[in-house]
Amino acid sequence: MSSKDNLQLSQQEQQRYLRQTQLSSFGESGQLRLKQSKILIIGLGGLGCPAAQYLTAAGIGEITLVDEDHVSLSNLQRQILFSEPDIGKNKSQAAKEKLQTNNSDVKIIAFPHKLNPHNAHQLIKRSDLVLDCTDNFHSRYLINDICAHYNKPWVYASVLGFEGQVALIKPEHSCFRCLYPELAETPNCNQAGVLGVVPGIVANMQALLAIDYLAHINANGVSSNSNRLQIIHGLNSRSINLFKSNDCELCSGEKNYLDYASGYQDYEQLIENIPEEQKISWADFEKLPAENTVLIDVRSKAEHLAFNRGGMNIPLEDLSKSLQIETDKNYVFYCQSGQRAAIALLDGRTISEKENLKNNDVYYIHENLSIP
């Protein structure tokens, strides 16, 4: 698309977006602003799927989709952009295919990789707005700090169970560290569950905040893009205003993203130093002596009852207080993707070392559980 094409709406675009441009507070000028905008969506899960659909339909000029994960059956309960034939496909690439058929005028870019400190700069720098559709604090701090570095606005959102939060964060007003100064190790949807419709509600609010900000909507003289945190619990909601914290070292300029580098690490970095021989496959597990091997599923009780490969069930959050390690036993942890099992390995190894049980071998199964 040439720069000249970006300065006006085509006849097809005028017809497609008629219901938006009819709004007096939106008009063709608002639609042109959307057409000229570039959005970065990080995460194509329960939040990213609906947000990407509505923003594509709304006519954002360019949307970059970031996700290294692959579609699984358990995703379909809330990640409504995908269907059964997409199982096994990379989420960003599968999403691009679906979205492009919905609106061929929008440029969709699939980035099938994990956001990290190396690629975050390039991705965020070239975007006008970032949507955080991730499920962990490590990624949110990274997004926050790089956005602060480039003075880029971003839309934070999170969901868990029946609850959700969403806010447009503009660095000149406040940042995520003002709201959450310290890393919070909270469970994600895979661990604690989520009602499928909740991320849809929150994602639509993300999309609305994005459109409001980019199109400069000012309906009835009131803008919805000031820094406010919307908190949703079922059918109830409330909001709180966000302000710069006097103690926030990022907002004050005392620190920048380089000072927080260690906080961007997630479980993948934490397990880098685990010896390769402790990361085993299901085939390797079958070769261990059954009489002194203990298999432990560290998922929730509901997940274990729905589908499992045997063994006892000790949810990850209960492991440190419930696991009783016996000498001369092998302990093998598993979950759906290997993430919780890797963390369990670290816990199990710590317990073993603390109790001076030197003859224990601790493993985790890094392969997907392949839930049917």
C-alpha positions in Angstrom: 0.0 0.0 0.0 1.5 3.3 -1.0 1.6 6.4 1.3 -0.9 8.1 -1.1 -3.4 5.2 -0.6 -3.1 5.7 3.1 -4.4 9.2 2.9 -7.8 8.3 1.7 -10.4 5.5 2.0 -11.1 3.4 -1.1 -14.7 2.9 -2.3 -14.7 -0.6 -0.8 -13.4 0.8 2.5 -16.1 3.5 2.6 -18.7 0.8 2.2 -17.1 -1.7 4.6 -16.8 0.9 7.5 -20.0 2.8 6.9 -21.5 2.0 10.3 -18.4 3.4 12.0 -17.9 6.5 9.9 -21.6 7.4 10.5 -20.7 8.1 14.1 -20.3 11.8 14.5 -17.5 11.3 17.0 -15.7 8.9 14.6 -16.3 9.9 11.0 -13.9 9.3 8.1 -11.1 11.0 9.9 -11.3 8.3 12.7 -11.3 5.6 10.1 -8.3 7.0 8.3 -6.4 7.1 11.6 -7.1 3.4 12.1 -6.0 2.7 8.5 -2.7 4.5 9.2 -2.0 2.7 12.5 0.2 -0.3 13.3 -0.8 -2.5 16.2 1.2 -5.2 17.9 -0.7 -8.1 19.6 1.4 -10.2 21.8 -0.3 -13.6 22.6 -3.0 -15.3 20.5 -4.9 -16.9 23.3 -8.3 -16.2 24.9 -7.5 -12.5 24.8 -5.6 -12.2 21.6 -8.1 -14.0 19.4 -11.2 -11.9 20.0 -9.1 -8.6 20.1 -7.4 -9.5 16.8 -10.8 -10.3 15.2 -12.4 -7.0 16.1 -9.4 -4.9 15.3 -9.1 -6.5 11.9 -12.8 -6.0 11.2 -12.4 -2.4 12.4 -9.8 -1.6 9.7 -6.5 -1.3 11.5 -3.8 -0.7 8.8 -1.3 -3.3 10.0 -1.5 -5.9 12.8 1.5 -8.0 13.9 0.7 -11.2 15.7 3.2 -12.6 18.1 2.9 -16.2 19.5 5.2 -19.2 19.4 2.6 -21.6 20.8 0.5 -24.2 18.9 -3.2 -24.7 19.0 -4.4 -27.5 21.2 -7.9 -28.9 21.9 -8.2 -27.3 25.3 -7.7 -23.9 23.7 -10.9 -24.1 21.7 -13.1 -23.4 24.7 -12.1 -19.7 24.7 -9.7 -19.1 21.7 -12.6 -18.6 19.3 -10.4 -17.7 16.3 -9.3 -21.4 16.0 -11.2 -24.5 15.1 -10.5 -28.3 15.3 -8.6 -28.4 11.9 -6.1 -25.8 13.4 -4.9 -28.1 16.2 -1.2 -28.5 16.0 -0.7 -25.3 13.9 1.3 -22.3 15.1 -1.2 -19.8 16.6 0.1 -16.6 14.9 0.2 -18.2 11.5 -3.2 -19.9 11.9 -4.7 -16.6 13.1 -3.2 -14.7 10.2 -4.9 -17.1 7.7 -8.3 -16.6 9.4 -8.0 -12.8 9.8 -6.9 -12.2 6.3 -10.0 -13.9 4.9 -12.1 -11.5 7.1 -10.4 -8.3 5.8 -8.0 -8.4 2.9 -7.3 -4.6 3.2 -5.5 -5.1 6.5 -1.8 -6.1 6.5 -1.4 -9.1 8.8 2.1 -10.1 9.9 2.6 -13.5 11.8 5.6 -13.6 14.1 5.8 -17.2 15.3 8.3 -16.6 18.1 8.3 -15.9 21.8 8.6 -12.3 22.8 12.0 -11.7 24.4 14.3 -8.8 25.3 16.1 -9.1 21.9 13.1 -8.9 19.6 10.8 -6.7 21.8 12.7 -3.6 20.8 12.2 -3.9 17.1 8.5 -5.1 17.4 7.5 -2.4 19.8 9.5 0.5 18.3 7.6 0.2 15.0 4.2 -0.1 16.5 1.7 2.7 17.4 0.0 0.6 20.1 0.8 -2.7 21.9 -1.8 -5.1 23.2 -0.7 -7.4 26.0 -2.6 -10.6 25.6 -0.1 -12.7 27.5 -0.6 -14.8 30.6 2.4 -14.0 32.7 4.0 -11.1 34.6 7.5 -11.6 33.1 6.2 -10.7 29.6 4.1 -7.8 31.0 7.1 -6.2 32.7 9.1 -6.6 29.5 6.3 -5.0 27.5 5.9 -2.2 30.1 9.6 -1.4 30.2 10.2 -1.3 26.5 7.1 0.7 25.9 8.3 3.2 28.5 11.7 3.4 26.8 10.0 4.3 23.5 7.1 6.2 25.1 4.6 3.8 23.5 1.1 3.2 24.9 -0.1 -0.3 25.5 -3.3 -2.1 26.6 -2.8 -4.4 29.6 -5.3 -7.2 30.2 -5.4 -10.3 32.3 -8.0 -13.0 33.1 -8.4 -15.7 35.7 -11.4 -17.7 36.7 -14.4 -15.3 36.6 -12.3 -12.2 36.8 -10.5 -9.9 34.4 -8.6 -6.6 34.4 -7.9 -4.2 31.5 -6.2 -0.7 31.2 -4.7 1.5 28.6 -1.3 2.5 30.0 0.4 5.6 28.7 3.9 6.0 30.0 3.5 9.7 30.5 0.7 9.0 33.0 1.9 5.9 34.8 3.3 2.4 34.2 2.6 -1.2 35.1 5.3 -1.1 37.8 3.3 1.7 39.5 0.4 -0.8 39.8 2.5 -3.9 40.5 5.9 -2.9 41.9 7.1 -6.4 42.4 6.8 -9.6 40.4 3.7 -11.5 41.4 3.8 -15.3 40.8 0.2 -15.9 40.1 -1.3 -18.9 38.4 -2.3 -18.7 34.7 -5.4 -20.1 33.0 -3.7 -23.5 32.4 -3.2 -23.8 36.1 -6.3 -22.2 37.7 -8.9 -22.3 34.9 -11.0 -19.6 33.3 -14.6 -19.3 32.2 -14.4 -19.1 28.4 -16.5 -16.0 28.0 -14.5 -13.9 30.4 -11.4 -13.4 28.2 -13.9 -12.5 25.4 -15.4 -9.7 27.4 -12.0 -8.4 28.4 -10.5 -8.7 24.9 -13.4 -6.7 23.5 -12.7 -4.0 26.0 -9.0 -4.1 24.9 -10.1 -3.6 21.3 -12.4 -0.7 22.3 -9.6 1.0 24.2 -7.3 0.5 21.2 -9.8 2.0 18.7 -10.7 4.8 21.0 -7.0 5.8 21.4 -6.1 5.4 17.8 -9.2 7.1 16.3 -9.3 9.9 18.8 -12.9 9.2 19.7 -14.4 11.8 22.0 -18.0 10.9 22.4 -20.1 13.4 24.3 -16.9 15.2 25.3 -15.7 12.2 27.3 -12.6 10.1 26.3 -12.3 6.6 27.6 -8.6 6.4 27.1 -7.3 7.9 30.4 -5.3 5.6 32.6 -8.0 3.7 34.4 -7.9 0.0 35.5 -11.2 -1.7 34.7 -11.9 -4.7 37.0 -14.5 -7.3 35.9 -15.9 -10.0 38.2 -18.7 -11.9 36.4 -21.4 -9.4 35.5 -20.0 -6.8 37.9 -17.3 -4.2 37.2 -15.6 -1.3 38.8 -12.7 1.0 37.9 -9.8 2.7 39.6 -7.7 5.6 38.4 -4.0 4.9 37.8 -1.3 7.5 38.8 2.4 7.5 38.8 3.8 6.1 42.0 6.3 8.3 43.8 8.3 5.1 44.4 8.3 3.9 40.8 12.0 4.0 39.7 11.0 3.5 36.1 8.7 6.5 35.9 11.2 8.6 37.8 14.0 7.8 35.3 16.2 6.2 38.0 16.1 2.9 36.2 15.3 1.6 32.7 14.7 -1.7 31.0 18.4 -2.7 31.4 18.1 -2.6 35.1 15.2 -5.0 35.1 16.7 -7.6 32.7 16.7 -10.5 35.1 12.9 -10.0 35.8 12.1 -10.8 32.1 13.1 -14.4 32.7 10.4 -17.0 32.9 10.5 -20.7 33.5 12.4 -21.3 30.2 15.4 -19.4 31.5 15.1 -20.8 35.0 15.5 -24.3 33.7 18.4 -23.7 31.4 20.9 -25.0 33.9 19.0 -28.2 34.5 21.0 -31.1 33.1 19.7 -32.5 29.8 19.4 -36.0 31.3 16.7 -34.8 33.7 14.5 -33.7 30.7 13.0 -37.0 29.4 10.4 -38.1 27.0 7.5 -40.4 27.6 9.5 -43.1 25.8 12.4 -42.5 28.3 10.0 -42.7 31.2 8.8 -46.2 30.1 12.5 -47.4 30.4 12.8 -46.5 34.1 12.3 -49.4 36.6 8.6 -49.3 37.5 9.2 -50.7 41.0 11.1 -47.6 42.2 9.7 -44.9 40.0 7.1 -42.4 41.1 5.1 -40.6 38.4 3.4 -37.4 39.5 0.9 -35.3 37.6 1.3 -31.7 38.8 -1.8 -30.3 37.0 -5.0 -29.5 38.8 -7.3 -32.3 40.1 -9.9 -31.5 37.4 -7.3 -31.8 34.6 -6.0 -35.1 36.1 -9.5 -36.5 36.2 -10.3 -35.4 32.6 -7.2 -37.1 31.1 -4.0 -38.4 32.6 -1.1 -40.9 32.0 -1.3 -42.4 35.4 0.6 -41.7 38.6 -0.4 -39.7 41.6 -1.9 -36.2 41.4 -0.2 -33.4 43.4 -1.0 -29.9 42.0 2.0 -27.7 41.6 1.0 -25.2 44.2 0.7 -28.1 46.8 3.9 -29.8 45.9 6.3 -28.3 48.4 4.1 -29.2 51.4 2.6 -32.5 50.1 5.5 -34.3 48.4 7.1 -36.9 50.6 10.3 -38.0 49.0 11.6 -41.5 49.8 15.2 -42.5 49.4 16.2 -44.7 46.4 13.2 -43.6 44.4 13.0 -41.9 41.0 10.5 -39.0 40.7 9.1 -38.0 37.4 6.8 -35.0 37.0 4.4 -34.3 34.1 1.8 -31.8 33.1 0.1 -30.7 29.8 3.0 -28.9 28.1 6.0 -29.5 30.4 6.0 -26.0 31.9 4.6 -26.9 35.4 6.6 -30.1 35.4 9.8 -28.2 34.9 9.0 -26.0 37.9 8.1 -29.1 39.9 11.5 -30.6 39.1 13.2 -27.6 40.6 11.0 -28.0 43.7 11.5 -31.7 43.9 15.3 -31.4 43.6 15.3 -28.7 46.3 13.3 -31.0 48.6 15.6 -33.9 47.9 18.7 -31.8 48.6 17.2 -30.3 51.7 16.4 -33.7 53.2 19.9 -35.0 52.1 18.4 -37.8 50.0 21.3 -38.3 47.8 20.1 -41.4 45.9 17.1 -39.8 44.3 16.9 -39.1 40.6 14.4 -36.4 39.7 13.1 -35.9 36.1 10.4 -34.0 34.2 8.7 -35.0 31.0 9.2 -32.1 28.5 6.9 -33.5 25.8 3.3 -32.4 25.4 0.8 -34.7 27.1 -1.1 -34.9 23.8 -4.6 -34.7 25.3 -7.1 -36.2 22.9 
